């Protein structure tokens, strides 16, 4: 087995993963032991005092704003959309790029269809009163943790549908927030809808960049996405996809 190369980016992701595990575990503990209090905190007005749920909302919102206004500390998986991160691979075929884009678009919308169908089930259960606000929050926090499980360890969308080699080459990398906050669409209040619609902004920004500059998203046309030039190496804990 290859030895692990501890890059600064991999270390950062592992630390963030531990933080997400702690957040998930804390919310899950309250969900199991005092769901009524959790529901009360979710529905309490901010004018009645700041609650841990409001703090969680702030964590989620800051996380998305960092993706809307990216910094150097973010991985190439996200920053490949930027013009300054594009290093042209000489003599690549435009037709090959077109085929790549078409293939990835078809697979991406397959993922979207699967995701919407899955969450439509939870939405129907919520509208029928079988699931409540606390259940939808717990589902969101589970997605919040699963996002980093997908990045670091195993991603079913990558393995079964997209077939991209790694997150740096992932066509739908910035769909994570939209997926994470899909359950928030069903809860009708400012905090839930602000999370969902901000995640839509992240998604739309990404899709516009992809539509305008697909060459930035393919390792065949962007040298920065090739394994030999990768400095992040956040894929080391995953089973390689040929």
VMD Tcl script that draws the C-alpha trace (Angstrom):
set ca {
  {0.00 0.00 0.00}
  {1.27 3.47 -0.92}
  {2.33 5.64 1.99}
  {0.16 8.65 2.71}
  {1.52 12.01 1.57}
  {0.43 14.49 4.26}
  {-0.21 17.63 2.28}
  {-1.45 20.82 3.99}
  {-4.76 20.51 2.12}
  {-5.30 16.89 3.15}
  {-4.55 17.78 6.78}
  {-7.01 20.66 6.57}
  {-9.72 18.40 5.19}
  {-9.13 15.79 7.89}
  {-9.40 18.44 10.61}
  {-12.62 19.75 9.06}
  {-13.94 16.20 8.87}
  {-13.35 15.74 12.61}
  {-15.18 19.03 13.26}
  {-18.12 17.82 11.16}
  {-18.18 14.54 13.07}
  {-18.37 16.50 16.34}
  {-21.20 18.72 15.02}
  {-23.12 15.72 13.70}
  {-22.65 13.77 16.94}
  {-23.82 16.72 19.05}
  {-26.94 17.33 16.99}
  {-27.68 13.60 16.82}
  {-27.37 13.33 20.60}
  {-29.98 16.05 21.13}
  {-32.13 14.54 18.39}
  {-32.21 11.21 20.25}
  {-32.49 12.54 23.80}
  {-34.52 15.75 23.53}
  {-36.11 16.12 20.12}
  {-38.81 18.39 21.54}
  {-36.20 20.91 22.71}
  {-34.49 20.70 19.33}
  {-37.80 21.49 17.61}
  {-38.45 24.37 20.03}
  {-35.02 25.89 19.36}
  {-35.62 25.64 15.60}
  {-38.94 27.46 15.77}
  {-37.96 30.10 18.34}
  {-37.64 33.67 17.05}
  {-34.17 35.17 17.07}
  {-35.65 38.09 19.05}
  {-36.15 35.66 21.95}
  {-32.43 34.98 22.12}
  {-29.64 33.30 20.17}
  {-29.79 29.50 20.25}
  {-27.28 26.80 19.16}
  {-29.42 26.35 16.03}
  {-28.72 29.97 15.06}
  {-25.01 29.32 15.56}
  {-25.27 26.26 13.33}
  {-27.01 28.40 10.69}
  {-24.10 30.86 10.86}
  {-21.56 28.04 10.38}
  {-23.47 26.84 7.31}
  {-23.82 30.33 5.86}
  {-20.16 31.30 6.33}
  {-19.16 27.99 4.73}
  {-21.14 28.84 1.58}
  {-20.02 32.47 1.44}
  {-16.41 31.23 1.38}
  {-17.29 29.32 -1.78}
  {-19.02 32.26 -3.39}
  {-15.97 34.43 -2.60}
  {-13.14 31.84 -2.67}
  {-9.76 32.28 -1.02}
  {-6.38 30.67 -1.61}
  {-7.03 28.23 1.24}
  {-9.65 26.34 -0.78}
  {-8.78 23.27 -2.83}
  {-8.20 23.09 -6.57}
  {-11.42 21.07 -6.82}
  {-13.25 24.36 -6.24}
  {-10.76 26.91 -7.55}
  {-10.38 25.31 -11.00}
  {-13.31 27.50 -12.08}
  {-11.10 30.59 -11.72}
  {-9.25 32.06 -14.68}
  {-5.98 32.40 -12.75}
  {-6.00 28.66 -11.95}
  {-6.21 27.67 -15.60}
  {-2.92 26.51 -17.15}
  {-3.58 25.55 -20.73}
  {-2.56 22.12 -21.94}
  {-1.11 22.73 -25.38}
  {-2.51 20.95 -28.44}
  {-5.62 19.46 -26.89}
  {-8.45 18.67 -29.30}
  {-11.54 20.89 -29.10}
  {-13.67 17.97 -30.29}
  {-12.35 15.83 -27.45}
  {-13.25 18.59 -24.98}
  {-16.75 18.75 -26.48}
  {-17.21 15.00 -26.04}
  {-15.99 15.25 -22.45}
  {-18.43 18.07 -21.68}
  {-21.37 16.21 -23.23}
  {-20.55 13.04 -21.32}
  {-20.13 14.84 -18.01}
  {-23.32 16.86 -18.49}
  {-25.39 13.73 -19.09}
  {-23.93 12.08 -15.99}
  {-24.39 15.23 -13.92}
  {-28.10 15.44 -14.70}
  {-28.42 11.75 -13.89}
  {-27.03 12.58 -10.45}
  {-29.45 15.49 -10.11}
  {-32.40 13.27 -11.04}
  {-31.38 10.63 -8.48}
  {-30.91 13.28 -5.79}
  {-34.23 15.02 -6.41}
  {-36.13 11.72 -6.46}
  {-34.51 10.63 -3.19}
  {-35.29 13.89 -1.42}
  {-38.78 14.05 -2.88}
  {-39.52 11.02 -0.70}
  {-38.43 12.94 2.42}
  {-40.36 15.98 1.23}
  {-43.56 13.96 0.85}
  {-43.08 12.42 4.31}
  {-42.63 15.95 5.72}
  {-45.75 17.28 4.00}
  {-47.73 14.30 5.30}
  {-46.59 15.08 8.85}
  {-44.59 11.88 9.21}
  {-41.34 13.86 9.40}
  {-41.03 17.22 11.17}
  {-38.62 20.17 11.24}
  {-36.20 18.39 13.60}
  {-36.07 15.38 11.27}
  {-35.24 17.59 8.29}
  {-32.51 19.37 10.25}
  {-31.04 16.03 11.27}
  {-31.10 14.94 7.62}
  {-29.30 18.15 6.63}
  {-26.60 17.63 9.28}
  {-26.21 14.03 8.04}
  {-25.68 15.39 4.52}
  {-23.23 17.92 6.00}
  {-21.11 15.04 7.33}
  {-21.61 12.89 4.24}
  {-20.19 15.66 2.07}
  {-16.72 15.11 3.56}
  {-17.13 11.34 3.61}
  {-17.64 11.61 -0.15}
  {-14.58 13.84 -0.55}
  {-12.20 11.83 1.62}
  {-13.34 8.20 1.66}
  {-16.08 7.12 -0.73}
  {-18.51 8.91 -3.03}
  {-21.32 6.83 -4.57}
  {-21.95 9.46 -7.25}
  {-18.30 9.40 -8.27}
  {-18.02 5.61 -8.27}
  {-21.38 4.71 -9.80}
  {-22.25 7.58 -12.14}
  {-19.66 10.31 -12.75}
  {-16.55 8.06 -12.93}
  {-14.25 11.07 -12.41}
  {-10.78 10.21 -11.16}
  {-10.85 12.51 -8.13}
  {-12.52 15.58 -6.60}
  {-10.13 17.89 -8.42}
  {-11.63 16.56 -11.66}
  {-15.21 16.44 -10.37}
  {-17.82 18.06 -12.62}
  {-20.32 18.44 -9.74}
  {-17.98 19.32 -6.88}
  {-19.86 22.53 -6.06}
  {-23.22 20.79 -6.02}
  {-22.46 19.73 -2.46}
  {-24.13 22.67 -0.75}
  {-27.26 22.42 -2.87}
  {-27.48 18.73 -1.98}
  {-26.75 19.44 1.67}
  {-29.52 21.98 2.08}
  {-32.20 20.39 -0.10}
  {-34.22 19.39 3.02}
  {-34.27 23.03 4.11}
  {-36.54 23.89 1.17}
  {-39.46 22.23 2.93}
  {-39.15 24.19 6.20}
  {-40.85 27.55 5.77}
  {-38.80 30.08 7.69}
  {-36.03 32.59 7.02}
  {-33.16 30.48 8.29}
  {-33.97 27.36 6.30}
  {-34.82 29.15 3.07}
  {-31.79 31.43 3.32}
  {-29.58 28.33 3.45}
  {-31.32 26.64 0.53}
  {-31.38 29.68 -1.75}
  {-27.77 30.62 -0.93}
  {-26.82 27.07 -1.92}
  {-28.63 27.70 -5.21}
  {-26.43 30.76 -5.75}
  {-23.33 28.59 -5.24}
  {-24.69 26.04 -7.71}
  {-25.65 28.62 -10.35}
  {-22.28 30.38 -10.09}
  {-20.54 27.04 -10.68}
  {-22.76 26.08 -13.62}
  {-22.25 29.45 -15.32}
  {-18.47 29.05 -15.00}
  {-18.67 25.52 -16.41}
  {-20.84 26.59 -19.35}
  {-18.60 29.55 -20.23}
  {-15.20 27.91 -19.65}
  {-15.38 24.09 -19.78}
  {-11.67 23.92 -20.62}
  {-10.89 24.89 -17.01}
  {-12.67 21.76 -15.72}
  {-10.94 19.05 -17.78}
  {-7.49 17.63 -17.04}
  {-6.95 17.24 -20.78}
  {-7.04 21.02 -21.23}
  {-6.00 22.30 -17.77}
  {-2.57 21.22 -16.53}
  {-3.45 22.13 -12.95}
  {-5.93 19.23 -12.84}
  {-3.40 16.59 -13.79}
  {-2.11 14.22 -11.10}
  {1.52 15.17 -11.67}
  {0.72 18.81 -10.88}
  {-1.66 18.20 -7.98}
  {-0.60 19.73 -4.65}
  {-3.77 18.91 -2.70}
  {-3.77 15.09 -2.95}
  {-7.02 14.77 -1.00}
  {-7.88 11.58 -2.91}
  {-5.31 9.35 -1.18}
  {-7.77 7.66 1.19}
  {-10.08 6.63 -1.65}
  {-9.88 3.58 -3.84}
  {-8.57 4.85 -7.21}
  {-10.98 4.98 -10.14}
  {-9.39 3.95 -13.40}
}
mol new
graphics top color blue
foreach p $ca { graphics top sphere $p radius 0.5 }
foreach p [lrange $ca 0 end-1] q [lrange $ca 1 end] { graphics top cylinder $p $q radius 0.2 }
display resetview
